[in-house]
Amino acid sequence: MILPFTAHVKIQNEYRNEYDFEESVDSVQTDIRLWATKIALSFLKEFSERSKDDHFKFYMKLLNLTGQQEFEEVYRNFPKCNKLIYLDTVISGLVSHTILKGL
């Protein structure tokens, strides 16, 4: 399953200034990873329940808006999972720690 767990965010200073963006990149990355965790957990639900999940619905909308309709179709038809297996190539442990905290 392709989810944005390893979100490496770079926000250029011109955008920070234009939009008064004061959040740290670390907190944005953490929030994206926790959001991706919630999407992964939605696959433990039947599709009828998953399709009402706000995190899942937003991800489907993002896939559609970014031209990734083939993933949107796969995820819409993905059967309910009975359990998840989390695999990661741990380098620093920060990403893994955030994801496991979210699970």
VENFEN-V346760 format. One record per helix or strand of 3 or more residues. SS is the DSSP state (H for helix, E for strand). FROM is the first residue (numbers start at 1). TO is the last residue. If there is no record, write none. Layout:
ss,from,to
SS,FROM,TO
SS,FROM,TO
This chain:
ss,from,to
H,13,18
H,25,42
H,47,50
H,54,65
H,69,76
H,94,102
